[in-house]
Amino acid sequence: MKSARSLIATLIACACVIAPATASARTYTAGAEATFAPFESLNQKREVVGFDADIIAAIGKKTGLDIKMVNTPWEGLFMSLNNGDIDIAASAITITPDRQKTMDFSQPYFEAQQLIVVPEGSKIASMADLKGKKIGVQTGTTGDIVAQDAFGKTSPNIRRYESITLAVQELRDGGLQAVIGDNAVVKNYLKNNPGAKFKLVDDKGFKKEYYGIAVRKGNKQLLDQINKGLGAIKADGSYQTIYNKYFGK
């Protein structure tokens, strides 16, 4: 009996040592639609890189969370989160009341707004000028929502694309008269494609938007960790370093 008790005690002690290591070894998956530079894109190794990837990596380092970024199409991103295929959605996602009904968001980590992209010679100077024009947007984005609010959900002039890059390419080919997209993304496109001969239009009616990192509804434990990490990287200056890397000072 004594030897049996000793054996049981030894096994319990071993289990106590092993359990935390197993728990901490879990890898969380963060989905991002990698056609949205500079927030997320794919490098030559097919790895997700960009502002959001660096923010997630910094949060993981601060909290001890092992987080892997995975390329996830935008149209299936929220479904993948709710189905449990991914644990986190970190893809320049604007926090909106409708989205908050089906997922929980971190504290805001980026301020954005919409801009209109038009050819350099265009006379379009506001959203009102887009009436009757062919407008390109990325499906399900806030650019899509802005266009719907202005011209109706069923407007035949709103042309939807899988990525903002495809929409801008259609504009470049002459199939559209304007594209509506997030400011940092369209500015990045113009910076890297000077030959496109586009200009940006800022309508005063565009409201500020705030990006958040999303988790499944009710996953408070993971959300608290993400918010803790966000607070830490903002406090120690590493958030600003990452911001400056992609957007300048």
GUDRENKOL-245602 format. One record per residue: y, z, x of N, C-alpha, C in turn. Coordinates in nm, 2 decimals. Example, Ala and Ser with C-alpha at 12.3 -4.5 7.8 and 13.67 -1.06 7.14 Angstrom:
# GUDRENKOL-245602
NODE     ny     nz     nx    cay    caz    cax     cy     cz     cx
NODE  -0.57   0.78   1.32  -0.45   0.78   1.23  -0.33   0.78   1.32
NODE  -0.22   0.71   1.28  -0.11   0.71   1.37   0.00   0.79   1.29
This chain:
# GUDRENKOL-245602
NODE     ny     nz     nx    cay    caz    cax     cy     cz     cx
NODE  -0.12   0.00   0.08   0.00   0.00   0.00   0.13   0.00   0.09
NODE   0.12   0.08   0.19   0.24   0.09   0.28   0.27  -0.05   0.34
NODE   0.16  -0.11   0.39   0.19  -0.24   0.45   0.23  -0.35   0.35
NODE   0.18  -0.34   0.22   0.22  -0.43   0.12   0.37  -0.41   0.09
NODE   0.41  -0.28   0.08   0.55  -0.25   0.05   0.64  -0.30   0.16
NODE   0.59  -0.29   0.29   0.67  -0.34   0.40   0.69  -0.49   0.39
NODE   0.58  -0.56   0.35   0.58  -0.70   0.34   0.68  -0.74   0.24
NODE   0.68  -0.67   0.12   0.77  -0.71   0.01   0.91  -0.68   0.05
NODE   0.94  -0.57   0.12   1.07  -0.54   0.17   1.12  -0.65   0.26
NODE   1.03  -0.69   0.35   1.07  -0.80   0.45   1.11  -0.93   0.38
NODE   1.03  -0.96   0.27   1.05  -1.09   0.20   1.18  -1.08   0.13
NODE   1.21  -0.96   0.07   1.34  -0.94   0.00   1.46  -0.96   0.09
NODE   1.44  -0.89   0.21   1.55  -0.90   0.31   1.57  -1.04   0.36
NODE   1.46  -1.12   0.37   1.48  -1.26   0.41   1.55  -1.34   0.31
NODE   1.51  -1.31   0.18   1.57  -1.39   0.07   1.72  -1.36   0.06
NODE   1.76  -1.23   0.09   1.90  -1.20   0.08   1.98  -1.27   0.19
NODE   1.92  -1.30   0.30   1.98  -1.37   0.41   1.99  -1.52   0.38
NODE   1.88  -1.57   0.32   1.87  -1.72   0.30   1.96  -1.76   0.18
NODE   1.97  -1.68   0.08   2.03  -1.72  -0.05   2.18  -1.77  -0.03
NODE   2.27  -1.69   0.04   2.40  -1.74   0.05   2.41  -1.87   0.13
NODE   2.33  -1.89   0.23   2.34  -2.01   0.31   2.30  -2.13   0.22
NODE   2.20  -2.11   0.13   2.16  -2.22   0.04   2.28  -2.25  -0.05
NODE   2.34  -2.15  -0.11   2.45  -2.17  -0.20   2.57  -2.24  -0.14
NODE   2.60  -2.20  -0.02   2.72  -2.26   0.05   2.69  -2.40   0.10
NODE   2.56  -2.44   0.10   2.53  -2.57   0.15   2.55  -2.68   0.05
NODE   2.58  -2.64  -0.07   2.60  -2.74  -0.18   2.71  -2.84  -0.15
NODE   2.69  -2.96  -0.17   2.79  -3.07  -0.15   2.85  -3.11  -0.29
NODE   2.98  -3.10  -0.31   3.04  -3.14  -0.43   3.09  -3.28  -0.41
NODE   3.07  -3.36  -0.51   3.12  -3.50  -0.51   3.25  -3.52  -0.58
NODE   3.34  -3.59  -0.51   3.47  -3.62  -0.57   3.49  -3.77  -0.58
NODE   3.50  -3.81  -0.71   3.51  -3.95  -0.73   3.65  -4.00  -0.72
NODE   3.67  -4.12  -0.66   3.80  -4.19  -0.65   3.78  -4.34  -0.66
NODE   3.87  -4.40  -0.73   3.87  -4.55  -0.74   3.94  -4.61  -0.62
NODE   3.86  -4.66  -0.53   3.91  -4.69  -0.40   3.98  -4.83  -0.39
NODE   4.06  -4.86  -0.49   4.14  -4.98  -0.48   4.29  -4.95  -0.51
NODE   4.33  -4.83  -0.47   4.46  -4.77  -0.51   4.53  -4.72  -0.39
NODE   4.54  -4.80  -0.29   4.61  -4.76  -0.17   4.76  -4.73  -0.20
NODE   4.82  -4.63  -0.13   4.76  -4.55  -0.02   4.69  -4.43  -0.06
NODE   4.66  -4.41  -0.19   4.59  -4.29  -0.23   4.44  -4.29  -0.20
NODE   4.38  -4.41  -0.23   4.24  -4.43  -0.19   4.21  -4.57  -0.17
NODE   4.13  -4.60  -0.07   4.08  -4.73  -0.04   3.96  -4.72   0.05
NODE   3.89  -4.83   0.08   3.77  -4.82   0.16   3.80  -4.87   0.30
NODE   3.75  -4.80   0.40   3.77  -4.85   0.54   3.65  -4.94   0.58
NODE   3.64  -4.98   0.70   3.54  -5.08   0.74   3.40  -5.02   0.73
NODE   3.39  -4.89   0.73   3.26  -4.82   0.71   3.23  -4.79   0.57
NODE   3.31  -4.85   0.47   3.29  -4.83   0.33   3.31  -4.68   0.29
NODE   3.39  -4.61   0.37   3.42  -4.47   0.34   3.56  -4.47   0.26
NODE   3.57  -4.37   0.17   3.70  -4.36   0.10   3.80  -4.29   0.19
NODE   3.91  -4.35   0.21   4.02  -4.29   0.29   4.15  -4.30   0.21
NODE   4.25  -4.23   0.26   4.38  -4.23   0.20   4.43  -4.09   0.17
NODE   4.55  -4.09   0.10   4.62  -3.96   0.08   4.53  -3.86   0.01
NODE   4.46  -3.91  -0.10   4.38  -3.81  -0.18   4.26  -3.77  -0.10
NODE   4.20  -3.86  -0.02   4.09  -3.82   0.06   4.13  -3.71   0.16
NODE   4.24  -3.73   0.22   4.29  -3.63   0.32   4.32  -3.49   0.25
NODE   4.38  -3.50   0.13   4.41  -3.38   0.06   4.28  -3.30   0.02
NODE   4.18  -3.38  -0.03   4.05  -3.32  -0.06   3.98  -3.26   0.06
NODE   3.99  -3.33   0.18   3.93  -3.28   0.30   4.00  -3.15   0.34
NODE   4.13  -3.14   0.33   4.21  -3.02   0.37   4.18  -2.91   0.28
NODE   4.16  -2.93   0.15   4.12  -2.83   0.05   3.98  -2.77   0.09
NODE   3.89  -2.86   0.12   3.76  -2.82   0.15   3.76  -2.74   0.28
NODE   3.84  -2.77   0.38   3.85  -2.69   0.50   3.90  -2.55   0.48
NODE   4.00  -2.54   0.39   4.06  -2.41   0.36   3.97  -2.32   0.28
NODE   3.89  -2.38   0.19   3.81  -2.30   0.09   3.66  -2.29   0.13
NODE   3.62  -2.37   0.23   3.48  -2.37   0.27   3.39  -2.46   0.18
NODE   3.46  -2.53   0.09   3.38  -2.62   0.00   3.34  -2.75   0.08
NODE   3.22  -2.79   0.06   3.17  -2.92   0.12   3.19  -3.02   0.02
NODE   3.29  -3.11   0.03   3.32  -3.21  -0.07   3.31  -3.35  -0.01
NODE   3.23  -3.44  -0.08   3.21  -3.57  -0.03   3.29  -3.67  -0.13
NODE   3.37  -3.76  -0.08   3.44  -3.86  -0.16   3.35  -3.97  -0.18
NODE   3.34  -4.02  -0.31   3.26  -4.13  -0.35   3.34  -4.23  -0.43
NODE   3.32  -4.36  -0.40   3.40  -4.47  -0.47   3.34  -4.48  -0.61
NODE   3.43  -4.46  -0.71   3.39  -4.46  -0.85   3.49  -4.55  -0.93
NODE   3.44  -4.65  -1.00   3.53  -4.74  -1.07   3.62  -4.66  -1.17
NODE   3.74  -4.70  -1.18   3.84  -4.62  -1.27   3.79  -4.61  -1.41
NODE   3.74  -4.72  -1.46   3.70  -4.72  -1.60   3.59  -4.63  -1.63
NODE   3.51  -4.59  -1.53   3.40  -4.50  -1.56   3.42  -4.36  -1.49
NODE   3.54  -4.34  -1.44   3.56  -4.22  -1.36   3.55  -4.09  -1.45
NODE   3.62  -4.09  -1.56   3.62  -3.97  -1.65   3.49  -3.95  -1.71
NODE   3.42  -4.06  -1.75   3.28  -4.04  -1.80   3.19  -3.98  -1.70
NODE   3.20  -4.03  -1.57   3.12  -3.98  -1.46   3.14  -3.83  -1.44
NODE   3.27  -3.79  -1.46   3.30  -3.65  -1.44   3.24  -3.57  -1.56
NODE   3.25  -3.61  -1.68   3.20  -3.54  -1.80   3.05  -3.54  -1.80
NODE   2.99  -3.64  -1.75   2.84  -3.65  -1.75   2.78  -3.57  -1.64
NODE   2.86  -3.53  -1.54   2.81  -3.45  -1.43   2.76  -3.54  -1.31
NODE   2.79  -3.67  -1.32   2.76  -3.75  -1.20   2.85  -3.72  -1.08
NODE   2.97  -3.68  -1.11   3.06  -3.63  -1.00   3.11  -3.49  -1.04
NODE   3.15  -3.41  -0.95   3.20  -3.28  -0.98   3.35  -3.27  -0.99
NODE   3.42  -3.36  -0.92   3.57  -3.37  -0.91   3.61  -3.51  -0.93
NODE   3.73  -3.53  -0.99   3.79  -3.66  -1.00   3.93  -3.64  -0.92
NODE   3.94  -3.71  -0.81   4.06  -3.71  -0.73   4.11  -3.85  -0.70
NODE   4.18  -3.91  -0.79   4.21  -4.05  -0.78   4.35  -4.08  -0.84
NODE   4.45  -4.01  -0.79   4.59  -4.03  -0.83   4.59  -4.02  -0.99
NODE   4.54  -3.92  -1.05   4.53  -3.91  -1.19   4.65  -3.83  -1.25
NODE   4.72  -3.90  -1.33   4.84  -3.84  -1.40   4.79  -3.74  -1.50
NODE   4.84  -3.62  -1.50   4.81  -3.52  -1.60   4.88  -3.55  -1.73
NODE   4.80  -3.58  -1.84   4.85  -3.61  -1.97   4.79  -3.51  -2.07
NODE   4.86  -3.49  -2.19   4.80  -3.41  -2.29   4.66  -3.46  -2.34
NODE   4.65  -3.59  -2.35   4.52  -3.64  -2.40   4.41  -3.62  -2.30
NODE   4.44  -3.63  -2.17   4.33  -3.61  -2.07   4.30  -3.46  -2.06
NODE   4.40  -3.38  -2.08   4.37  -3.23  -2.08   4.28  -3.18  -2.19
NODE   4.26  -3.27  -2.29   4.17  -3.23  -2.40   4.02  -3.24  -2.35
NODE   3.99  -3.32  -2.25   3.85  -3.35  -2.21   3.82  -3.31  -2.07
NODE   3.92  -3.26  -1.99   3.90  -3.22  -1.86   4.00  -3.12  -1.82
NODE   3.98  -3.04  -1.71   4.08  -2.94  -1.67   4.14  -2.99  -1.54
NODE   4.27  -2.97  -1.52   4.34  -3.02  -1.41   4.39  -2.90  -1.32
NODE   4.40  -2.93  -1.19   4.46  -2.84  -1.09   4.61  -2.84  -1.11
NODE   4.67  -2.75  -1.03   4.82  -2.76  -1.03   4.86  -2.90  -0.98
NODE   4.97  -2.95  -1.02   5.02  -3.08  -0.97   5.03  -3.08  -0.82
NODE   4.99  -3.20  -0.76   5.00  -3.21  -0.62   5.08  -3.33  -0.57
NODE   5.13  -3.41  -0.67   5.21  -3.53  -0.64   5.29  -3.57  -0.76
NODE   5.42  -3.60  -0.73   5.51  -3.65  -0.83   5.52  -3.80  -0.82
NODE   5.51  -3.87  -0.94   5.52  -4.02  -0.94   5.60  -4.06  -1.06
NODE   5.61  -4.19  -1.07   5.66  -4.26  -1.19   5.62  -4.40  -1.19
NODE   5.65  -4.47  -1.30   5.61  -4.61  -1.31   5.73  -4.70  -1.26
NODE   5.69  -4.82  -1.20   5.79  -4.92  -1.16   5.74  -5.05  -1.21
NODE   5.83  -5.15  -1.23   5.80  -5.28  -1.27   5.81  -5.37  -1.15
NODE   5.70  -5.45  -1.13   5.70  -5.55  -1.02   5.73  -5.69  -1.08
NODE   5.83  -5.76  -1.03   5.86  -5.90  -1.07   5.89  -5.99  -0.95
NODE   5.88  -6.12  -0.97   5.92  -6.21  -0.86   6.07  -6.19  -0.83
NODE   6.10  -6.22  -0.70   6.24  -6.19  -0.65   6.34  -6.26  -0.74
NODE   6.32  -6.38  -0.79   6.42  -6.45  -0.87   6.42  -6.41  -1.02
NODE   6.34  -6.32  -1.06   6.33  -6.28  -1.20   6.46  -6.21  -1.25
NODE   6.50  -6.23  -1.38   6.61  -6.17  -1.44   6.58  -6.04  -1.51
NODE   6.45  -6.01  -1.51   6.40  -5.88  -1.57   6.46  -5.76  -1.50
NODE   6.53  -5.67  -1.58   6.60  -5.56  -1.52   6.56  -5.43  -1.59
NODE   6.47  -5.43  -1.70   6.44  -5.31  -1.77   6.31  -5.34  -1.85
NODE   6.26  -5.24  -1.91   6.14  -5.25  -2.00   6.17  -5.34  -2.12
NODE   6.30  -5.33  -2.17   6.34  -5.41  -2.28   6.33  -5.56  -2.25
NODE   6.35  -5.59  -2.13   6.34  -5.74  -2.09   6.20  -5.79  -2.09
NODE   6.10  -5.70  -2.10   5.96  -5.75  -2.09   5.91  -5.79  -2.23
NODE   5.99  -5.77  -2.33   5.95  -5.81  -2.47   5.92  -5.96  -2.47
NODE   5.80  -5.99  -2.51   5.75  -6.13  -2.52   5.70  -6.19  -2.39
NODE   5.70  -6.11  -2.28   5.66  -6.15  -2.15   5.51  -6.11  -2.13
NODE   5.44  -6.18  -2.04   5.31  -6.14  -2.01   5.31  -6.03  -1.90
NODE   5.25  -5.92  -1.93   5.26  -5.80  -1.85   5.12  -5.76  -1.80
NODE   5.11  -5.73  -1.67   4.98  -5.69  -1.62   4.98  -5.54  -1.59
NODE   4.87  -5.48  -1.63   4.85  -5.33  -1.60   4.70  -5.31  -1.56
NODE   4.68  -5.19  -1.50   4.54  -5.15  -1.48   4.49  -5.08  -1.60
NODE   4.38  -5.12  -1.65   4.32  -5.06  -1.77   4.31  -4.91  -1.77
NODE   4.37  -4.84  -1.87   4.36  -4.70  -1.89   4.45  -4.61  -1.80
NODE   4.54  -4.68  -1.73   4.63  -4.60  -1.64   4.76  -4.57  -1.72
NODE   4.85  -4.49  -1.66   4.97  -4.46  -1.73   5.06  -4.59  -1.75
NODE   5.04  -4.68  -1.65   5.11  -4.81  -1.67   5.07  -4.88  -1.80
NODE   4.94  -4.87  -1.83   4.89  -4.93  -1.96   4.95  -4.85  -2.07
NODE   4.95  -4.72  -2.06   5.01  -4.64  -2.17   5.15  -4.67  -2.20
NODE   5.23  -4.68  -2.09   5.37  -4.71  -2.10   5.39  -4.85  -2.17
NODE   5.31  -4.95  -2.14   5.32  -5.08  -2.20   5.29  -5.07  -2.35
NODE   5.18  -4.99  -2.38   5.14  -4.98  -2.52   5.25  -4.91  -2.60
NODE   5.31  -4.81  -2.54   5.41  -4.73  -2.62   5.53  -4.82  -2.65
NODE   5.56  -4.92  -2.56   5.68  -5.00  -2.57   5.65  -5.12  -2.66
NODE   5.53  -5.18  -2.65   5.50  -5.31  -2.72   5.38  -5.30  -2.82
NODE   5.31  -5.19  -2.83   5.20  -5.18  -2.92   5.07  -5.19  -2.85
NODE   4.97  -5.11  -2.90   4.84  -5.11  -2.84   4.77  -5.24  -2.84
NODE   4.80  -5.32  -2.95   4.72  -5.45  -2.97   4.81  -5.57  -2.92
NODE   4.92  -5.55  -2.85   5.00  -5.66  -2.81   4.92  -5.76  -2.72
NODE   4.92  -5.88  -2.76   4.85  -5.98  -2.68   4.91  -6.01  -2.54
NODE   5.03  -5.96  -2.52   5.10  -5.99  -2.40   5.07  -5.88  -2.29
NODE   5.00  -5.78  -2.33   4.95  -5.68  -2.23   4.82  -5.73  -2.17
NODE   4.82  -5.76  -2.05   4.69  -5.81  -1.98   4.64  -5.70  -1.89
NODE   4.51  -5.66  -1.92   4.45  -5.55  -1.85   4.35  -5.59  -1.74
NODE   4.36  -5.52  -1.62   4.28  -5.56  -1.51   4.21  -5.43  -1.46
NODE   4.10  -5.46  -1.38   4.02  -5.35  -1.33   4.09  -5.27  -1.22
NODE   4.18  -5.34  -1.15   4.26  -5.27  -1.05   4.40  -5.32  -1.05
NODE   4.50  -5.24  -1.00   4.63  -5.29  -0.99   4.65  -5.40  -0.89
NODE   4.56  -5.41  -0.79   4.56  -5.52  -0.70   4.54  -5.65  -0.76
NODE   4.44  -5.65  -0.86   4.41  -5.78  -0.93   4.53  -5.82  -1.02
NODE   4.59  -5.72  -1.08   4.71  -5.75  -1.16   4.82  -5.81  -1.08
NODE   4.85  -5.75  -0.96   4.96  -5.81  -0.88   4.92  -5.95  -0.83
NODE   4.79  -5.97  -0.80   4.75  -6.10  -0.75   4.77  -6.20  -0.86
NODE   4.75  -6.17  -0.98   4.77  -6.26  -1.10   4.92  -6.29  -1.11
NODE   5.00  -6.19  -1.09   5.15  -6.21  -1.09   5.18  -6.31  -0.98
NODE   5.12  -6.29  -0.86   5.15  -6.38  -0.75   5.11  -6.52  -0.78
NODE   5.00  -6.54  -0.85   4.95  -6.67  -0.89   5.03  -6.73  -1.00
NODE   5.12  -6.66  -1.06   5.20  -6.72  -1.17   5.14  -6.70  -1.31
NODE   5.04  -6.62  -1.32   4.98  -6.60  -1.46   5.04  -6.48  -1.53
NODE   5.13  -6.41  -1.47   5.20  -6.30  -1.53   5.35  -6.31  -1.50
NODE   5.43  -6.24  -1.58   5.57  -6.23  -1.55   5.62  -6.10  -1.49
NODE   5.53  -6.00  -1.50   5.56  -5.86  -1.45   5.43  -5.78  -1.45
NODE   5.43  -5.68  -1.36   5.33  -5.58  -1.36   5.39  -5.44  -1.36
NODE   5.33  -5.35  -1.43   5.37  -5.21  -1.43   5.27  -5.13  -1.36
NODE   5.32  -5.05  -1.26   5.22  -4.96  -1.19   5.29  -4.84  -1.13
NODE   5.21  -4.75  -1.07   5.26  -4.63  -1.01   5.35  -4.67  -0.89
NODE   5.46  -4.60  -0.87   5.56  -4.63  -0.77   5.50  -4.64  -0.63
NODE   5.43  -4.54  -0.59   5.38  -4.54  -0.45   5.29  -4.65  -0.42
NODE   5.21  -4.69  -0.52   5.11  -4.79  -0.50   5.17  -4.93  -0.49
NODE   5.27  -4.96  -0.58   5.33  -5.09  -0.58   5.42  -5.10  -0.46
NODE   5.49  -4.99  -0.42   5.57  -4.99  -0.30   5.48  -5.02  -0.18
NODE   5.36  -4.96  -0.17   5.27  -4.99  -0.06   5.23  -5.13  -0.06
NODE   5.21  -5.19  -0.18   5.17  -5.33  -0.18   5.28  -5.42  -0.12
NODE   5.40  -5.40  -0.17   5.51  -5.48  -0.12   5.53  -5.46   0.03
NODE   5.52  -5.34   0.08   5.53  -5.32   0.22   5.43  -5.40   0.30
NODE   5.31  -5.40   0.25   5.20  -5.47   0.33   5.19  -5.62   0.29
NODE   5.27  -5.67   0.20   5.26  -5.81   0.16   5.40  -5.86   0.14
NODE   5.48  -5.87   0.25   5.62  -5.91   0.24   5.63  -6.06   0.20
NODE   5.53  -6.14   0.22   5.53  -6.28   0.18   5.52  -6.30   0.03
NODE   5.48  -6.19  -0.04   5.47  -6.20  -0.19   5.60  -6.23  -0.26
NODE   5.71  -6.19  -0.20   5.84  -6.21  -0.25   5.86  -6.15  -0.39
NODE   5.83  -6.02  -0.40   5.85  -5.95  -0.52   5.97  -5.85  -0.50
NODE   6.01  -5.80  -0.62   6.11  -5.69  -0.62   6.07  -5.59  -0.72
NODE   6.12  -5.47  -0.71   6.09  -5.36  -0.80   6.20  -5.33  -0.89
NODE   6.16  -5.30  -1.02   6.26  -5.27  -1.12   6.23  -5.12  -1.17
NODE   6.33  -5.04  -1.16   6.32  -4.90  -1.21   6.39  -4.88  -1.34
NODE   6.32  -4.87  -1.45   6.38  -4.84  -1.58   6.41  -4.69  -1.59
NODE   6.53  -4.66  -1.63   6.57  -4.52  -1.64   6.49  -4.45  -1.75
NODE   6.43  -4.52  -1.83   6.34  -4.45  -1.94   6.21  -4.40  -1.88
NODE   6.17  -4.45  -1.76   6.04  -4.40  -1.71   6.05  -4.25  -1.67
NODE   5.96  -4.18  -1.72   5.95  -4.03  -1.70   5.88  -4.00  -1.57
NODE   5.91  -3.88  -1.52   5.83  -3.84  -1.40   5.69  -3.80  -1.45
NODE   5.59  -3.83  -1.36   5.45  -3.80  -1.38   5.40  -3.71  -1.27
NODE   5.30  -3.64  -1.30   5.24  -3.55  -1.20   5.09  -3.57  -1.19
NODE   5.04  -3.59  -1.07   4.90  -3.61  -1.04   4.83  -3.47  -1.03
NODE   4.71  -3.46  -1.08   4.63  -3.34  -1.07   4.49  -3.38  -1.03
NODE   4.41  -3.28  -0.97   4.27  -3.30  -0.94   4.19  -3.25  -1.06
NODE   4.10  -3.33  -1.11   4.03  -3.29  -1.24   3.89  -3.24  -1.21
NODE   3.85  -3.15  -1.30   3.71  -3.10  -1.30   3.66  -3.10  -1.44
NODE   3.53  -3.08  -1.47   3.48  -3.08  -1.60   3.54  -2.96  -1.68
NODE   3.56  -2.98  -1.81   3.62  -2.88  -1.89   3.54  -2.75  -1.88
NODE   3.62  -2.65  -1.85   3.55  -2.51  -1.85   3.50  -2.47  -1.71
NODE   3.51  -2.56  -1.61   3.46  -2.53  -1.48   3.56  -2.45  -1.40
NODE   3.59  -2.33  -1.45   3.70  -2.25  -1.39   3.68  -2.21  -1.25
NODE   3.55  -2.18  -1.21   3.52  -2.14  -1.08   3.56  -2.24  -0.97
NODE   3.52  -2.37  -1.00   3.56  -2.48  -0.91   3.71  -2.50  -0.91
NODE   3.77  -2.50  -1.03   3.91  -2.52  -1.04   3.99  -2.42  -0.97
NODE   3.95  -2.29  -0.97   4.02  -2.19  -0.90   4.01  -2.21  -0.75
NODE   3.90  -2.26  -0.70   3.89  -2.28  -0.56   3.98  -2.40  -0.52
NODE   3.98  -2.50  -0.60   4.07  -2.61  -0.57   4.22  -2.57  -0.57
NODE   4.26  -2.49  -0.67   4.40  -2.44  -0.67   4.43  -2.35  -0.55
NODE   4.33  -2.27  -0.52   4.35  -2.19  -0.40   4.37  -2.27  -0.27
NODE   4.29  -2.38  -0.26   4.30  -2.46  -0.14   4.44  -2.54  -0.14
NODE   4.48  -2.58  -0.26   4.61  -2.65  -0.27   4.72  -2.56  -0.23
NODE   4.72  -2.44  -0.28   4.82  -2.34  -0.24   4.82  -2.31  -0.10
NODE   4.71  -2.31  -0.04   4.70  -2.28   0.11   4.75  -2.39   0.19
NODE   4.72  -2.52   0.16   4.77  -2.63   0.24   4.92  -2.65   0.22
NODE   4.97  -2.62   0.10   5.11  -2.63   0.08   5.19  -2.52   0.16
NODE   5.12  -2.40   0.17   5.19  -2.28   0.24   5.19  -2.30   0.39
NODE   5.08  -2.36   0.45   5.08  -2.37   0.59   5.13  -2.50   0.65
NODE   5.18  -2.59   0.56   5.25  -2.71   0.61   5.16  -2.83   0.62
NODE   5.03  -2.81   0.61   4.93  -2.92   0.62   4.95  -3.03   0.51
NODE   4.99  -2.98   0.39   5.01  -3.08   0.28   5.13  -3.17   0.32
NODE   5.24  -3.11   0.38   5.35  -3.19   0.41   5.32  -3.29   0.53
NODE   5.23  -3.25   0.62   5.19  -3.34   0.73   5.12  -3.46   0.67
NODE   5.03  -3.43   0.57   4.95  -3.54   0.51   5.05  -3.63   0.43
NODE   5.14  -3.57   0.36   5.24  -3.65   0.28   5.32  -3.74   0.38
NODE   5.37  -3.69   0.48   5.45  -3.76   0.58   5.37  -3.88   0.64
NODE   5.24  -3.86   0.66   5.16  -3.96   0.71   5.15  -4.09   0.63
NODE   5.15  -4.07   0.50   5.14  -4.18   0.41   5.28  -4.23   0.34
NODE   5.37  -4.14   0.33   5.49  -4.17   0.26   5.62  -4.15   0.34
NODE   5.61  -4.10   0.46   5.72  -4.08   0.54   5.79  -3.95   0.50
NODE   5.89  -3.91   0.59   5.96  -3.78   0.56   6.06  -3.79   0.45
